Amino acid sequence: DRIREIKVPTLMLIGGRDPGHTPERALPIARAITGAKMVFFEDEGHYMPVESPQRVVNEITSFVSQLG
């Protein structure tokens, strides 16, 4: 219930092969946070920064640059 109290820009990076944090589990959380952005990494698991470091950097950089 407290997730709705988050009032800061939020970026959620979700790996399609992460058995614990599935997109189906993450989507309601992203929807509960006003203005949250969820990015789905279809071929990655829980360790996206290791599996696709440049893509993670690109997503974070893009998100932060839009905060202006």
N, C-alpha and C positions, 0 to 999 in steps of 0.2 A: 504494500500500500504506500510506503514512503517513497517509492520510485517516482511518483508524480510530483514530489517536492523538488526534484532536480530542476534548477532554473538556469543552468549554464549550458553553453554549446556542448553537445555530446556526439562523439563519433564512435560507432560500434563497428568493429571489423569482425566478421563472422566467417569461419572456415566451413565449407561444405562437408568436409570429412572429419569434423570434430564431433566425436560421439557424445560428448558431455554438454556442449553448447551448440545445439542444433539451430538452424535458422527458424524452425517452428517454435522453439523455445525463446529465441531472441526477439522475434518480431513483435510480440505483445509488449515486451520491455521497451523496445524502440518507439513503439506507438504511444506508450505512456509518458515518454519524456518529450515535452514540447520542443519542437524544432530539432529533434535528434536525427542524425543521418546514419543509416545502416548500410554497410558495404559488404557484399557477399563475395567471398573468394571461393569459387566452386571447387577448385582442385587442391586446396590447402586444408590442413587440419588445425589443431590447437596452436601449433608453433609457426604461425604465419611469418613472423619476423625472421625466422631461420629459413623457412621454405621459400619465401618470396620477398626478401628484404627490400628490394627496390620498389616493388609495388606498394608495400606498406609505407615506405617513405613518401612515395608519390601521393598516396591517399591522404596521409596526415598533412603533408605540405599543402595540398589543394584545399583541404578542410580549413586549415589555419589561415590560409591566404584569403578565404572568403569571409572571415570574421571581421575584417577591415576595421 
